[in-house]
Amino acid sequence: MKFSETLRTNTKAQTFEKTFLPLILIIMMVITGCSKKGTADLKNAKTSVNTASVETVLKNSEPQHIIALSPAATEILFAVGAGKQIAACSEYSDYPQEALLLPRVGGFDGKTLSIETILSYKPDFVYLTAGMHDFLIPSLEEFGIGYYVSKGTSIQDVLIEILTIAVITGHEEQGNTLVKQIESQIDECKKTSEHKKNVYWEVWNSPYMSAGKNSFINDIITTAGYKNIFGNVTEAWPIVSEETIIAKNPDIILIPATSGVTEESVKSRIGWENINAVKNGKIFIVDDNLVTRPGARIGESVKLLCSLD
C-alpha cells in the first residue's frame, strides 16, 4: 500500500499536491536512509496523518503544543526529542521520568477524555490511538487541529510511526537514529535466539484472556524467537479456556506485573502442575508497561523476552 493511501483526508483540505506531497517526500527520504535491511518498509506503513496535520507542519514548521493521549505516544515523542513540545499527556504516561511532570488530560480510555479539556491546552497537534480516540477526530477537524492516529499493531507499524512523528515534530535525525537502534537490538536478539518454544501470555485470568495473531504482543513474542500458543487465533485479545491452555502445554508463561498474579499462584492452579512451564520453573512476571506498549522501547521488549530462556 502506498503511503499516500493511508493518509486521512479532510473535505476542507487543499489539493493533494499542495498539501501532502512535501511531507511525503520528506518522510520517504528519512525512511529510505533509515536501514539497509529496510525494516521500516514504507510499503507496509499503516499510519494515518490527516490533512490538518500536514498543513500544521507546513505552516508552523513543527507543532509546539502537542497533546499525547497514550503512554506510548508520550514515550515516542520524548524518544525523538520532542518532549518539550508536549503540552499535556494521558494519565498513565510514566516514562521517561520527565513525563511525570506534564499536565494530564485524562486516562488512556476515551471515556475519561473530553474535547474541552484538550482544547484548554491550545493544542496544534493531538496524538491519538485508533479505536480509543476516534470520537475526537470530528472536533479536531472542526477546529483545524492537526492529529495523528496510531495503529501500532506490529513492530513494523511502530517503526514507521516513529519516523513519521519525528518528521512531523522536526526531529528527523533523532527518529532515524532511534529506529536504527531498535533494529540493531532486534537483530542482535535474532542472532542469539531461535527458541521456538511455546509461550502463553496471560492478559487476564477471570476469564482467561491471551494475545492472538493480530496483537502487538504476538509480534513481540514471535520476533523474540518464540511461538505464541494462541498465535493462530485471529482475534487480537481472545478469551480462552483453561482447558485449552493446559492442553497446549506452554514451555514459558508470561504474566503482566500489573495483574497482581504471582508465580506461586500460577503453580497452585488446579491442573497446571503438569504444564512444562510450571514443571521447569519458567513462569515470568514481566513489566507489561515495557512489553505491551507499542512505543520507543520495543527493542528493549524483544531483548527482555529473549533473555528469559
KEKE-3310 file (N, C-alpha, C; in steps of 0.2 Angstrom, whole numbers, plus 5000, padded with zeros to 4 digits):
npx = (5004:5003:5010:5003:4990:4986:4985:4974:4960:4953:4938:4939:4951:4966:4972:4979:4992:4997:4996:5000:5011:5024:5027:5026:5037:5048:5046:5048:5062:5068:5065:5070:5084:5085:5088:5098:5093:5080:5069:5059:5049:5042:5031:5024:5017:5005:5000:4992:4989:4981:4975:4975:4985:4996:4996:4998:5012:5018:5015:5019:5031:5034:5024:5020:5013:5008:4997:4997:4989:4991:5002:5012:5013:5018:5030:5036:5037:5046:5057:5061:5065:5056:5050:5049:5039:5027:5012:5002:4998:4992:4985:4992:5005:5021:5034:5048:5056:5054:5041:5032:5030:5022:5006:4990:4977:4968:4963:4969:4959:4946:4934:4937:4941:4939:4934:4934:4943:4955:4956:4958:4972:4976:4981:4991:4992:4987:4990:4983:4975:4970:4953:4952:4952:4945:4933:4936:4940:4931:4929:4942:4945:4935:4940:4952:4963:4978:4981:4987:4984:4988:4991:4999:5000:5010:5027:5033:5024:5026:5039:5038:5029:5037:5046:5038:5032:5043:5047:5036:5037:5049:5061:5069:5082:5084:5074:5077:5089:5085:5076:5086:5093:5084:5081:5094:5095:5085:5090:5101:5096:5089:5100:5105:5094:5084:5073:5060:5051:5035:5024:5014:5005:4997:4984:4973:4965:4952:4938:4950:4961:4971:4984:4981:4984:4983:4989:4999:5007:5009:5017:5029:5032:5035:5045:5055:5058:5050:5035:5019:5006:4993:4994:4988:4975:4964:4958:4963:4964:4959:4947:4950:4950:4953:4956:4961:4973:4980:4980:4988:5000:5011:5029:5034:5027:5020:5017:5009:5015:5007:4995:4994:4995:5005:5020:5018:5005:5001:5007:4999:4987:4974:4977:4987:5000:5006:5010:5023:5030:5027:5032:5046:5050:5047:5040:5036:5036:5032:5037:5024:5022:5033:5033:5021:5018:5016:5028:5043:5052:5052:5063:5069:5060:5059:5072:5071:5062:5069:5079:5074:5075)
npy = (4994:5011:5025:5037:5033:5029:5041:5051:5060:5077:5086:5099:5102:5107:5105:5089:5089:5101:5100:5087:5081:5088:5084:5070:5067:5071:5062:5050:5052:5051:5038:5030:5031:5025:5012:4998:4986:4988:4987:4996:4997:5007:5003:4995:5003:5008:5019:5035:5051:5066:5079:5092:5090:5089:5102:5109:5106:5111:5125:5130:5125:5115:5107:5114:5113:5100:5087:5071:5057:5044:5032:5027:5035:5047:5042:5040:5053:5059:5051:5054:5067:5077:5080:5093:5099:5094:5098:5093:5076:5059:5051:5039:5040:5037:5036:5043:5048:5062:5064:5063:5075:5082:5090:5083:5076:5067:5049:5035:5028:5032:5036:5044:5056:5073:5084:5097:5098:5095:5105:5116:5117:5123:5116:5112:5100:5084:5068:5053:5037:5023:5018:5020:5033:5039:5046:5059:5065:5071:5084:5089:5091:5100:5111:5113:5107:5098:5081:5064:5047:5033:5016:5005:4990:4981:4978:4983:4993:5002:5006:5014:5023:5030:5036:5044:5053:5059:5066:5075:5082:5089:5082:5074:5067:5062:5053:5044:5039:5033:5022:5015:5010:5002:4993:4987:4981:4972:4964:4959:4951:4941:4935:4927:4920:4907:4901:4894:4889:4886:4899:4906:4920:4929:4939:4941:4933:4930:4931:4919:4927:4930:4934:4936:4932:4945:4954:4966:4961:4948:4949:4954:4943:4933:4939:4938:4926:4915:4904:4909:4902:4905:4910:4907:4912:4923:4934:4949:4949:4936:4927:4913:4896:4888:4874:4873:4880:4872:4861:4865:4866:4876:4881:4892:4904:4920:4933:4948:4961:4970:4964:4957:4944:4930:4920:4909:4908:4904:4892:4885:4883:4872:4858:4863:4859:4850:4856:4861:4874:4876:4865:4866:4878:4890:4902:4919:4935:4949:4966:4974:4987:4990:4979:4979:4991:4999:5007:5018:5009:4996:4988:4985:4978:4966:4961:4959:4948:4939:4936:4928:4914)
npz = (5000:4996:5004:5003:5002:5014:5021:5030:5024:5022:5020:5019:5015:5006:4989:4985:4980:4984:4998:5004:4997:4999:5013:5012:5003:5011:5022:5015:5011:5024:5028:5018:5020:5032:5036:5030:5029:5028:5038:5042:5032:5019:5011:5020:5028:5041:5045:5050:5045:5046:5035:5041:5050:5041:5035:5047:5049:5038:5039:5051:5054:5064:5076:5092:5103:5109:5112:5120:5119:5124:5134:5126:5115:5122:5126:5113:5108:5117:5115:5102:5103:5106:5118:5124:5117:5121:5127:5136:5143:5143:5158:5162:5158:5161:5158:5149:5165:5165:5160:5170:5175:5167:5163:5165:5154:5156:5157:5148:5142:5131:5137:5148:5143:5137:5124:5127:5138:5132:5122:5130:5132:5121:5109:5095:5089:5090:5097:5094:5097:5087:5087:5101:5102:5092:5092:5094:5083:5073:5080:5081:5068:5065:5072:5066:5070:5070:5069:5073:5070:5079:5075:5078:5078:5076:5076:5065:5061:5072:5070:5058:5063:5072:5064:5056:5066:5070:5059:5058:5070:5068:5070:5063:5061:5074:5075:5065:5070:5082:5076:5070:5081:5087:5078:5078:5091:5089:5079:5085:5095:5087:5082:5093:5097:5094:5099:5098:5107:5115:5120:5133:5135:5147:5148:5156:5169:5173:5165:5157:5147:5132:5120:5103:5086:5079:5087:5095:5105:5101:5090:5096:5104:5094:5087:5096:5095:5099:5100:5100:5109:5106:5094:5082:5082:5076:5082:5092:5106:5112:5122:5131:5135:5151:5150:5137:5137:5146:5138:5127:5133:5137:5136:5142:5153:5153:5163:5166:5176:5182:5184:5196:5198:5205:5204:5212:5213:5201:5200:5209:5203:5199:5190:5182:5186:5178:5167:5156:5158:5171:5178:5175:5180:5173:5174:5172:5178:5171:5166:5161:5156:5149:5140:5133:5127:5112:5108:5110:5116:5111:5106:5117:5123:5116:5118:5132:5132:5125:5134:5143:5142)
capx = (5000:5007:5009:4998:4984:4985:4984:4967:4959:4949:4935:4941:4958:4969:4973:4984:4999:5000:4996:5003:5017:5030:5028:5028:5044:5052:5046:5052:5069:5070:5064:5075:5090:5084:5091:5100:5089:5073:5064:5054:5047:5036:5025:5020:5015:4998:4999:4986:4990:4976:4977:4976:4992:5001:4996:5002:5019:5020:5014:5022:5037:5033:5019:5024:5008:5006:4993:4999:4984:4993:5009:5016:5014:5022:5037:5039:5038:5052:5062:5063:5067:5050:5047:5047:5034:5021:5008:4999:4998:4987:4986:4997:5012:5025:5041:5053:5054:5051:5034:5028:5029:5017:4999:4986:4971:4963:4966:4970:4952:4942:4928:4939:4943:4934:4937:4935:4950:4961:4956:4961:4979:4978:4985:4991:4993:4985:4992:4978:4976:4965:4949:4951:4951:4942:4927:4939:4943:4927:4930:4949:4945:4931:4944:4958:4969:4982:4981:4990:4981:4992:4988:5003:4998:5016:5034:5034:5019:5029:5045:5035:5026:5042:5049:5033:5031:5050:5047:5031:5039:5055:5067:5070:5088:5083:5069:5081:5094:5081:5074:5092:5095:5079:5083:5100:5093:5081:5094:5106:5092:5088:5106:5106:5088:5079:5070:5054:5047:5028:5024:5007:5004:4991:4982:4969:4963:4945:4940:4957:4962:4978:4986:4980:4988:4983:4990:5006:5011:5011:5023:5035:5034:5037:5051:5060:5060:5046:5029:5013:5001:4987:4996:4983:4968:4964:4956:4969:4964:4954:4945:4952:4948:4959:4957:4965:4979:4983:4982:4993:5006:5017:5035:5035:5021:5022:5012:5010:5016:5001:4989:4994:4996:5011:5022:5016:4998:5000:5008:4994:4981:4972:4978:4993:5006:5009:5012:5030:5032:5026:5037:5053:5051:5048:5034:5040:5032:5036:5035:5020:5022:5038:5032:5015:5017:5019:5032:5050:5056:5051:5069:5071:5055:5061:5078:5069:5059:5075:5084:5070:5076)
capy = (5000:5017:5029:5042:5030:5029:5047:5053:5067:5082:5089:5107:5102:5110:5099:5084:5091:5107:5098:5080:5079:5090:5080:5063:5067:5071:5055:5045:5052:5048:5031:5027:5030:5023:5005:4994:4980:4991:4985:5001:4997:5012:4999:4992:5008:5008:5025:5039:5058:5070:5085:5097:5089:5091:5109:5112:5105:5116:5132:5131:5121:5109:5108:5116:5112:5093:5083:5064:5053:5037:5032:5025:5042:5051:5039:5041:5060:5060:5047:5058:5074:5082:5081:5100:5101:5091:5102:5088:5069:5055:5049:5034:5042:5037:5035:5044:5052:5069:5064:5063:5082:5085:5091:5077:5077:5061:5042:5032:5026:5038:5038:5049:5062:5077:5089:5104:5098:5095:5112:5121:5117:5126:5111:5112:5093:5079:5061:5048:5030:5021:5014:5023:5041:5041:5051:5066:5067:5077:5090:5091:5094:5106:5117:5114:5105:5093:5075:5058:5041:5027:5010:5001:4983:4977:4982:4987:4999:5007:5010:5019:5029:5034:5040:5049:5058:5063:5071:5080:5087:5092:5079:5068:5064:5058:5047:5039:5036:5028:5016:5011:5007:4997:4987:4984:4977:4966:4960:4955:4946:4936:4931:4923:4916:4904:4896:4890:4887:4889:4904:4908:4927:4930:4946:4942:4927:4930:4925:4919:4930:4930:4938:4932:4934:4952:4959:4969:4956:4942:4951:4954:4936:4929:4942:4936:4919:4910:4903:4910:4896:4907:4914:4906:4915:4930:4940:4951:4948:4931:4924:4906:4891:4885:4868:4874:4882:4866:4856:4867:4864:4881:4880:4898:4908:4927:4936:4955:4963:4974:4959:4955:4937:4929:4914:4904:4907:4901:4885:4882:4882:4865:4855:4867:4856:4846:4861:4862:4880:4876:4860:4868:4885:4895:4907:4925:4941:4954:4973:4975:4994:4989:4974:4979:4997:5000:5014:5018:5004:4989:4984:4983:4972:4960:4959:4956:4941:4934:4934:4924:4907)
capz = (5000:4996:5010:5002:5003:5021:5024:5031:5020:5026:5015:5018:5013:4999:4984:4987:4978:4989:5005:5006:4993:5003:5019:5009:5001:5017:5025:5010:5011:5030:5028:5013:5023:5039:5037:5024:5029:5027:5042:5042:5025:5018:5008:5025:5033:5042:5049:5047:5046:5042:5031:5045:5052:5036:5035:5053:5048:5033:5040:5058:5054:5068:5081:5098:5109:5107:5117:5119:5123:5126:5136:5120:5111:5126:5125:5106:5107:5121:5112:5096:5105:5105:5124:5126:5113:5124:5132:5141:5141:5147:5165:5163:5154:5167:5156:5154:5171:5164:5158:5176:5177:5162:5165:5162:5151:5157:5156:5141:5139:5128:5141:5153:5140:5134:5119:5131:5142:5127:5119:5136:5132:5115:5105:5087:5086:5095:5095:5095:5096:5084:5091:5108:5102:5085:5093:5095:5076:5070:5083:5080:5061:5065:5075:5062:5074:5067:5073:5071:5073:5080:5075:5082:5079:5075:5077:5059:5062:5077:5067:5053:5067:5075:5058:5054:5071:5070:5054:5059:5075:5067:5073:5058:5063:5080:5073:5061:5075:5086:5073:5069:5087:5089:5073:5080:5096:5087:5075:5090:5098:5082:5081:5098:5100:5090:5104:5095:5112:5116:5125:5134:5138:5151:5148:5162:5172:5175:5162:5154:5140:5129:5114:5097:5080:5077:5093:5096:5109:5097:5086:5101:5106:5088:5085:5101:5093:5102:5096:5104:5108:5103:5088:5076:5083:5073:5087:5095:5113:5113:5128:5130:5141:5155:5147:5131:5140:5149:5133:5123:5137:5135:5139:5145:5154:5154:5167:5167:5183:5185:5185:5203:5199:5206:5201:5216:5212:5195:5202:5213:5199:5198:5183:5179:5188:5173:5161:5155:5161:5178:5180:5174:5183:5168:5174:5172:5179:5167:5166:5155:5154:5144:5134:5130:5124:5105:5108:5108:5119:5108:5105:5124:5125:5112:5121:5138:5131:5123:5139:5148:5141)
cpx = (5004:5005:5004:4991:4982:4984:4976:4966:4954:4945:4936:4948:4960:4970:4979:4991:5002:5001:5000:5010:5023:5032:5030:5035:5049:5052:5049:5059:5072:5070:5069:5082:5090:5088:5092:5095:5081:5068:5058:5052:5041:5030:5021:5017:5008:4997:4993:4988:4985:4979:4979:4983:4997:5002:4999:5009:5021:5020:5018:5028:5037:5028:5023:5019:5005:5002:4994:4994:4985:5000:5014:5018:5019:5029:5040:5041:5045:5058:5065:5065:5062:5047:5045:5042:5027:5018:5005:4999:4992:4990:4992:5004:5017:5033:5042:5051:5051:5044:5029:5027:5024:5010:4996:4979:4966:4967:4967:4963:4949:4937:4930:4941:4937:4938:4938:4942:4956:4961:4959:4968:4981:4982:4985:4992:4991:4987:4987:4980:4970:4960:4947:4949:4948:4936:4929:4940:4938:4928:4937:4949:4941:4935:4951:4964:4972:4981:4985:4986:4986:4988:4992:5001:5004:5022:5035:5030:5023:5035:5043:5032:5031:5045:5044:5032:5038:5050:5042:5033:5046:5061:5068:5076:5087:5079:5073:5086:5091:5079:5080:5094:5090:5080:5089:5099:5089:5085:5099:5102:5091:5094:5107:5100:5084:5076:5065:5050:5040:5028:5016:5008:4997:4989:4977:4967:4956:4940:4947:4957:4970:4979:4985:4985:4989:4985:4998:5010:5013:5017:5029:5037:5037:5044:5057:5061:5056:5040:5023:5008:4995:4988:4992:4976:4968:4962:4962:4969:4958:4953:4946:4950:4954:4961:4962:4972:4983:4985:4987:5000:5012:5023:5037:5028:5023:5016:5013:5010:5010:4995:4988:4995:5003:5013:5019:5008:4996:5002:5003:4987:4980:4973:4984:5000:5010:5011:5020:5033:5032:5031:5044:5054:5051:5042:5038:5035:5035:5033:5031:5020:5028:5036:5026:5014:5020:5023:5039:5055:5055:5057:5071:5066:5057:5067:5076:5066:5065:5079:5081:5072:5083)
cpy = (5006:5021:5034:5039:5029:5035:5049:5060:5071:5085:5096:5108:5106:5104:5095:5086:5097:5105:5092:5080:5082:5085:5073:5062:5067:5065:5050:5045:5050:5041:5027:5026:5027:5016:5001:4988:4982:4988:4990:5002:5002:5008:4996:4996:5007:5014:5030:5047:5062:5076:5091:5096:5091:5099:5113:5112:5111:5123:5134:5128:5115:5111:5110:5115:5105:5090:5075:5060:5046:5037:5031:5031:5046:5048:5040:5048:5062:5057:5051:5065:5079:5082:5088:5102:5098:5096:5099:5081:5065:5053:5044:5035:5043:5036:5040:5048:5059:5069:5064:5070:5086:5085:5085:5079:5072:5054:5040:5031:5033:5041:5044:5055:5066:5082:5095:5104:5099:5102:5117:5122:5120:5122:5113:5105:5089:5072:5056:5041:5027:5017:5017:5030:5043:5046:5058:5069:5072:5084:5093:5094:5100:5112:5118:5112:5098:5087:5069:5052:5035:5021:5004:4994:4978:4981:4986:4994:5004:5010:5015:5025:5033:5039:5046:5055:5062:5068:5077:5085:5090:5089:5072:5064:5059:5052:5042:5036:5031:5022:5012:5007:5001:4991:4983:4979:4971:4961:4956:4950:4940:4932:4926:4919:4914:4898:4891:4887:4890:4893:4906:4915:4928:4937:4946:4934:4925:4934:4925:4922:4930:4934:4934:4935:4941:4957:4961:4964:4950:4943:4952:4947:4932:4932:4940:4929:4913:4909:4904:4905:4898:4911:4913:4908:4922:4935:4942:4949:4943:4929:4916:4902:4889:4878:4868:4876:4876:4861:4858:4867:4869:4879:4886:4901:4915:4930:4944:4957:4966:4970:4957:4948:4935:4922:4908:4903:4903:4893:4881:4881:4874:4863:4858:4864:4852:4850:4862:4868:4879:4871:4862:4875:4890:4900:4914:4931:4946:4961:4974:4982:4994:4985:4976:4986:4998:5006:5013:5013:4997:4985:4981:4977:4966:4957:4956:4949:4936:4932:4929:4916:4905)
cpz = (5000:5002:5009:5003:5010:5025:5025:5028:5024:5020:5014:5016:5007:4995:4987:4985:4982:4996:5007:5003:4997:5009:5017:5007:5006:5021:5021:5011:5018:5030:5023:5016:5030:5041:5031:5024:5028:5031:5042:5035:5023:5015:5014:5030:5034:5047:5046:5050:5043:5039:5035:5048:5048:5035:5041:5052:5043:5035:5047:5059:5058:5074:5088:5104:5107:5113:5115:5123:5124:5129:5131:5116:5115:5125:5118:5106:5111:5117:5106:5097:5105:5112:5126:5122:5116:5129:5137:5138:5145:5154:5166:5160:5160:5165:5150:5160:5170:5162:5164:5178:5172:5165:5162:5160:5153:5156:5149:5138:5137:5133:5146:5150:5137:5129:5123:5135:5137:5124:5124:5135:5125:5110:5098:5084:5092:5093:5098:5095:5093:5088:5098:5107:5096:5086:5093:5088:5073:5073:5082:5073:5061:5067:5071:5065:5071:5072:5069:5074:5073:5079:5078:5083:5078:5076:5071:5059:5066:5074:5062:5057:5070:5070:5056:5059:5071:5065:5055:5065:5074:5069:5069:5060:5069:5079:5070:5065:5079:5082:5071:5075:5089:5084:5075:5086:5094:5083:5080:5093:5093:5081:5087:5101:5094:5094:5101:5101:5113:5122:5126:5138:5141:5151:5154:5163:5174:5171:5159:5147:5138:5123:5108:5091:5078:5082:5092:5100:5105:5093:5090:5102:5100:5086:5090:5100:5096:5098:5101:5103:5106:5097:5081:5077:5081:5077:5091:5102:5114:5120:5127:5136:5145:5152:5141:5133:5142:5143:5128:5126:5135:5139:5143:5147:5156:5158:5168:5174:5186:5186:5192:5204:5200:5204:5205:5215:5206:5196:5205:5209:5198:5191:5179:5181:5183:5166:5161:5159:5168:5181:5180:5176:5178:5168:5176:5173:5176:5167:5160:5152:5148:5138:5130:5126:5117:5105:5107:5111:5117:5107:5112:5126:5122:5116:5128:5137:5129:5129:5144:5148:5139)
residu = (MET:LYS:PHE:SER:GLU:THR:LEU:ARG:THR:ASN:THR:LYS:ALA:GLN:THR:PHE:GLU:LYS:THR:PHE:LEU:PRO:LEU:ILE:LEU:ILE:ILE:MET:MET:VAL:ILE:THR:GLY:CYS:SER:LYS:LYS:GLY:THR:ALA:ASP:LEU:LYS:ASN:ALA:LYS:THR:SER:VAL:ASN:THR:ALA:SER:VAL:GLU:THR:VAL:LEU:LYS:ASN:SER:GLU:PRO:GLN:HIS:ILE:ILE:ALA:LEU:SER:PRO:ALA:ALA:THR:GLU:ILE:LEU:PHE:ALA:VAL:GLY:ALA:GLY:LYS:GLN:ILE:ALA:ALA:CYS:SER:GLU:TYR:SER:ASP:TYR:PRO:GLN:GLU:ALA:LEU:LEU:LEU:PRO:ARG:VAL:GLY:GLY:PHE:ASP:GLY:LYS:THR:LEU:SER:ILE:GLU:THR:ILE:LEU:SER:TYR:LYS:PRO:ASP:PHE:VAL:TYR:LEU:THR:ALA:GLY:MET:HIS:ASP:PHE:LEU:ILE:PRO:SER:LEU:GLU:GLU:PHE:GLY:ILE:GLY:TYR:TYR:VAL:SER:LYS:GLY:THR:SER:ILE:GLN:ASP:VAL:LEU:ILE:GLU:ILE:LEU:THR:ILE:ALA:VAL:ILE:THR:GLY:HIS:GLU:GLU:GLN:GLY:ASN:THR:LEU:VAL:LYS:GLN:ILE:GLU:SER:GLN:ILE:ASP:GLU:CYS:LYS:LYS:THR:SER:GLU:HIS:LYS:LYS:ASN:VAL:TYR:TRP:GLU:VAL:TRP:ASN:SER:PRO:TYR:MET:SER:ALA:GLY:LYS:ASN:SER:PHE:ILE:ASN:ASP:ILE:ILE:THR:THR:ALA:GLY:TYR:LYS:ASN:ILE:PHE:GLY:ASN:VAL:THR:GLU:ALA:TRP:PRO:ILE:VAL:SER:GLU:GLU:THR:ILE:ILE:ALA:LYS:ASN:PRO:ASP:ILE:ILE:LEU:ILE:PRO:ALA:THR:SER:GLY:VAL:THR:GLU:GLU:SER:VAL:LYS:SER:ARG:ILE:GLY:TRP:GLU:ASN:ILE:ASN:ALA:VAL:LYS:ASN:GLY:LYS:ILE:PHE:ILE:VAL:ASP:ASP:ASN:LEU:VAL:THR:ARG:PRO:GLY:ALA:ARG:ILE:GLY:GLU:SER:VAL:LYS:LEU:LEU:CYS:SER:LEU:ASP)
# end
